[in-house]
Amino acid sequence: MTRFNERTLTGTEAAEAQEAAGGAAQAQQPAPPAEAPPHPRATLALTSAATAVTLMTYTAPVVTLRDTAIALHTPLSAQAWLINGTPLGLAALLLVAGSLADDYGRRRIFLIGTLALGITTALGALASSTLQFTLARIAQGAASAAILASSLGLLVHAFPTPRGRLHATGVWGAFVSGGIAAGPLVAGAMPDWRVAYGVLGAAAVIVAALGTRTLTESRSPRGGRPDILGALTFGLALVSLVAALTLGRDGWLRAEVGLLFLAAVVLVAVFALVEHRTATPMIDLSLLRRPGFLASSAGGLFTGLAVIGLFSFLPVLFQQALGLSPMDTAWLFLLWSGLSFTVALQAKRLAGRVPPRRQLAVGFALHAAGVLTMLGAIDSGSWQRLLPGLVLGGIGSGLLNAALPLLSVESVPAARAAMGSGAQQTFRYIGSCAGVALTIAIVTSSGGGLGHGANIALLVSAGLALSAAVAVLVLRERGRA
């Protein structure tokens, strides 16, 4: 794999550096077939729509978890799997999906992903057991990985200038928040959770059909084979980690929990060894020496741990502790997610004046402030107590969703944009898997009831967010040194 300088390259610089570094090798290879010019606005519209549907599918269970668990006879100890199936599939395959998109065609991987999302979401609607539903959710996550990793690669190809890329990634990041906002509303408005999944599956198929006529192909071929061994070891490491966190609520010192944690550590080490030796790795480990890439990865990881993990389970607490209906919960959740969408859509105006890493730090700080204001709200029995925290948290989430996609594509060469996006989002959904399992374990294992457990979970989330804010600022200072 071509090595590149420690200084982060963006836009035209990255493309020129990549071309110069690989010019000799390319001179000995046949030129790739000519590709049709992209349609920027259509590409932005299709990738944003697909991303919104993906996140709607992801967040739909947050207001239907109770009904789904009743229908599938899922015990409390296993309910984390009903939420965690999709992020597990996402985290396991985002890296390999990004590499496949760059090497074999971003349009191709995008269309496969959207069609597969439609099919697997429909299968989830037909599930009759916890295992079937969880497997369908994992398959949805795998399809979602293809969509999310290829989307930013398509956008970088369609918007080659820094100004255009700034606009495109800002809109795309806003639709991440928009999908999060719309998913619970759609699910809550449907007469049954199965109908909601049917509607979302149909929406994904429609996007796939439109994409066949609208999108143009782009790729950055390296040659070689897909990193199957890397994908296998990485996926097994994630399964081990999530299983350990899920089973830990029944006792953290049990032998099986310790063995699963140990297996996760060993498999991560094997994954690193595989990536170091393979000719076409899912992720170039030399990127870990780049402050920009580390900031992007840390931002994604802590967004999953502190933000997504908590807000994936808060709606369940609203229903159980405050007696809210699924639709009332969705409207309350919309205050957070709707503000996140609005802020992310407008935050692109800040990018020329405020570095993405500083946006991340402010976003994490606002999230921490927001969740701290929610302390005691569950025990008070008043949903009005939640409003200030939801407002602050929504603004913080919007800043995070705007800064992360831009930083992820700026921290790698433009020709490897899908891989950079896949890496950042992999860390995001690793954090999400761990965050959901940890939040449920904290809330349900507390001896003081749901309110006491919720307060502990809020404090943990705030602590993680503040740690993330410090981490990205430290990486910013290293980048300047």
N, C-alpha and C positions, 0 to 999 in steps of 0.2 A: 504494500500500500504506500502511496506517495506520502512523504512526511512534509510538514509545513511549519512555518516559523511560529515562534511562541506568541508573536503579536497577533491579536485577533483581526482577521480580515473580514470586511463586509462588502456587499454590493459588487461593483465592477472590479475592485481590487482583488477580491477573492477569486473571481472568475479568471482574471488575468494571471494571478499567481498559479492557480491550478493548471491553466493552459501552458504556462511556461515550464512548470515542473514536469508535466507529462508530455511535453512536445516531442521529445525524442522517441518515446515509446509509441506515441500515436502515429509517428511517421512510418513505423514498421507495420502498422495494422491497417486493414481496410477501413475506409471512412464509414461511419454509421449511416443508415438510410436517412434521407432528408425528412424532416418532420414538419407538419403543418404549423403555421404560426398560431400561438394561443389567442383566445378571445378573453381578454382580461376580466371584463365585467361579468361575462357569463361564467367564467371559471370561479370568480369570487362568489357569485350567487349560488352556484351548485355546491361548492365545497362548504360554504357557510350553512346552507340548508341541510346537507348531510351531517355536518357536525352538530347542528341543533337537534336533529332526529336522534343521533347517537346519544347525546346527553339527556334527551327526554327519556329514552329507553333506560339509561343508567339510573335516573332519579325517580322513575315511576314508582318503584317499590317503597319509597320513603313514606308515602301516605297510605299505601295498601298493604303494608307488611302484616298488620294484625289480621286482616281478612284473608290474605294469602296463607298465613300460618295456620289459621283455623281450617281453611279448605284443604290444605295438604297435611294436616295433623302434625305440624312441625313443633317439637318441644322448644322451650325457651333457650336451652343450651345450644340448639342448632340454628337459631334464627339468623345468626351472623352470616351463615352460608347463603341465605336467601338474598342478602344485600351484596355479599362479597364475591359472588360468582362472576359478575361482569368485570369488576376491577382486577380480579385474579387473571382472567383471560387477557385483559388489556395489558397488564404488567408483564405477563409471560411472553407476549408476542409482539409488543410494540417495536422492540429493537430489530427483530428479524423482519417485521413488516416494513420498517423504514429502509433496511438494506435491500429487500426485494423490490421495493418501489423505485429506489435509485437505479438498480441494476437491470430490472426487467420491465420497467414502465410504470410510471406513477398513475396514469389513467387506468391501466389494466388492473392494478392492485386496488385502486379506488372503486372501480365498478364491481369487481369480485366482492369487495367488502360490503358495499351497499346492498347487493343482492343477497349475500349471505346473512346480513343483519335482518333483512325482511323475513327470510325463511326461519332463522333461529328464533326470532321474536314470536312468530306464529307458533312455533313448536312449544315455546314457553307457555303460551296461552292454553295449550292442550295438555300440559303436564298434570299428572294425577298423583304424584308423590314428591316429597322433598328432594329426593335424589334426581328425579327427572327434571324438575324445575332448576335445580342447581347446575346440572349439566347443560341445560339450555342457556342459562345465564353465562356460563363459562364460554360457550360457543358464541354468544352475543358479544362477549368481550373480545374474543379473537377477531370477529368480523369488525368490531369497532376499532381495533388496533390498525387494521388495514386502512380504514377510512381516515383516522386521525393522523397517522404517520404520512400517508400519501398526500393529504390535503395541503399541508404547508409546502411540500415539495412542488406540487402543482402551482401554488401561489408564487413561490420564488421564481419559477420558470415564466409565469405569466406577467410578473411585475419585476423586471430586472433592475430597475433603478432604486436607490435607497429611499427616495420619497414615495414611490409607488408601493414599495414593500412595507413601509411604515403604515400607510393607509390600509393595505390589505390585511396585514397581521392584526391591526387594531380592530377592524371589522370582524375578522375571524374570531379573535378573542372575545369580542362582545357576544357572538353567537354561542360560544361556550356557556357564558352566563345565561343567555336567552334560553338555551335548551334546558339548563338546570331549572330555570324559572317555570318553563312551560310544562315540563314533565309531570310534576305533581298536580298541576291544574287539570291537564288532560286526564290523568288517571283518576283524580277525584271526581271529575264531572261524568265519568262513565258509570253505567249502572252496575258494572261488575269488573273486577280487575282483569278477567280474561278478555273482555271486550277491549279494554285499554291496550292490551298487548297486540290484539288483532289490528287495531287502528294504526298503531306505531309500525307494525310490520308492513302494512300496506303503504305507509308513507315512505319507508325505506325503498321499497320496490319501485315506487314512482320516481324517486330521485335517481335510482339506477337507470331507469328507462330514459330519463331526460339527459343523463350524463353521456349515454352512447351517442347522442346527436350533437352535444355541445362541447365536450372536452377534447383537447388535443393531447397527443402522447408526448412525453419527455422522459429522458433517462440519463444516467451517468454511468455507463457500463465499466465495471472493473474486471470482468471475467471471473472464472472460478465458480465454485458451487455455493449454494446457500449454506449457512452455518447451522446445520441441523443439530450437531452435537452441542453447540453452544446454546441453542434454543431449548434443547431437552434438559440440560443441566440447570439452566436458569429457571425454567418453568418448575422443575421439581424442587428447587430451592425455595421458590415462592410458596408452593403448596405446603411444604414443611413448615415455613414460617407462619402462614395463616392458620394452619391446623394447630400449631403450638399455642398461638394467641387465643384461638377459639376454645381449645380444651383447657387452657390455663384458668379459666374462671371457676372451674371445679377443683382447683388445687394446683398452684404453680410449682410445687415441689414434687409432683408425681413423676415417676420414672419416664413415662411415655412423653410428657411435656419436655423434659430435659433432653431426651433422645431426639425429638423433633427439632428443637433449637440447634442441637449439635449437628444434625443432618443438614440444616439450612446453612450453617457456617461452612461445613465441609464442601457442600455443593457450590457455594459461592466461590470458594478457593479453586475448585476444579474448573468452574466457568472461567475464572480469570486466567488459568493456565491454558485452557482451550483457546481463548481469545488471543493470547499472546503468541500462540504457535500457528494458528490458522492463517492462510493467505488472504481470506476475505472474511474478517471478523464482523460480527454484528455491531460491535463498537470498537473504535480505535482507542486502546487504553492510554495512548499518549495524550489524548484529549484531557485526561485527568490532571495534567500539569498546567492546563490553561485556566486562569482565574475566571474568565467568562463562562466557560463550560461548567466549572465547579459551582459557580453562582446559579446558573440555570438549573443544574441537577439538584442542588440543595434547596432552591426555591420550590421546585416541583415536589421533592420529598416532603418538605415541611408543610406545603399546601395540602397534601394528602393527609398527613398525620394530624395537623392541628385544625384544619378547616373542614375538609371533606369528611374526615372520620367523625367529627362531632356533629356536623349538620346533616349527615346521613341518618343519624339516630334521634336527633332532637324532635322531629315530627312525631315519632312513636311516643316519646315522652309527653308531647303536647296532648295526644289522644288519651293516653293512659292516666296521666296525672291531672290534666285540666279538663278532661271530658269533652274535648273538641271532636267534631266529626271529621272524616277525611277531607271534605270540601273546605270546611272552616280552617283546617290545618293547612291546606294548600294555599288559601288566601293569605294566611299569616306568614307562611314560608315565602310567599311572593314578595313581601316587603324586603326581605333579605336578598333574594335572587333577582328581583326586578331592579333594585338599586345597583346590584352587581352588573347587570346588563347595561344599564344606562351609563354608569361610570366607565365601564370598559370601552363603550362606544365613543365616549368623549375623551378618554385618556390619551388617545393618539395625538391630541393637541399638545400634550406635555412632553412627548418623546424628544422633540428637538431641543428642549430646555432642561429636562430632568432625565438623567441616565436611568435605564431600566432597573438597574440594581438598587438605586435609591427609591424608585417606585415600589420595588419589592419590600424594602425595609419599612416604608410608610404603611404599606398594605398590611404587613404582619402586625405592626404596632396598633393599627386601628382594629384589627380583628381581636387582639388581646384586650384592648380597652372595651370592646363591645361585649365579649363574653364575661368579663369581670362585672359589668353592670347587670348581667343576668343572674348573678349569684342570689339565691333565695327565692327566685321567681316561681320555681316549681312548687315549693312548699307554701307559697303565699296563695296559690289557687287563682291568681289573677294573670290573665294573658297580657294585660296592659303593661305589666312590669317588664315584659320582654321587649317592648317596642324600641326603647333607646339602643339596646344592645343589637337588635336586628338591623337598625339603621347604620350604626357604626361598622358592624361586621359586613354589611352589604357593600359599603363604600370600600372597605379594605379588600374584600374579595374581588371587586371590579378592578382595582389597581393591580392585583396579582394576575388576574386573567388577561389584562392588557399587556403587562410587562413580560410575562413568561414566554409567549410564542415569539416575540421579537428577539428576546435575548437568546432563545434556543437556536434560531437561524443565524444570528450574528456571531455566535460562538464557534461555528464550524465553517469550512469553505462552502460557497454557494452550491457547488456541485453535490454536496453531501447534506443538503438541507433536510431531506426526509429522515436521514439517520439522526441528525441533530434533534429534530422534532421528536422522533421516536424515543431517543435517550431521555430527554427532559420529561416526556409524558410517562415513560416507564417508571422513573423515580416518583412521579406524581401518584401513580396508581399502586405502586408498592406501598407508599405512605398511606394511601386510601385503605388498602386491604388491612394493614396493620392498625390504622386509626379506628376503623369501624370495629374490628375485633376488640381492640383495647377499650374503646368507649363502652361497648356493651358489657365487657367484663367488669369494668369499674362500676357502672351503674347498677348492674344486677347482682354483684357480689357484695355490695355494701350492706352492712347490718342495720343501717339507720333508715332504710326505705329509699324509694325512688328519688325523693328530693335531696337527701343527703348524698346519694350516689351521683346525682346530676351535678351537685356543687363541686364534688371532687373532680369529675370529668371536665367541668368548665375551668377549674384551676390548672389542670394538666394541659389543656388546650392552650390556655393563655401563656403558660410557661414555655411550651414548645414554640409558640409563635414569637415570643420575645427572643428566644434563643436563635431562631431563624433570622430575625431582623439584625441581630448582632453579627451572625455568620456572614450574611451577604454584604454587610458594610465592611467587615474585615477583608473579604475577598476583593472588594472594590479598592481598598487601600493597597493591597498587594498588587492589583493590576496597574496602579499608578507608579509603583516603586520601580 
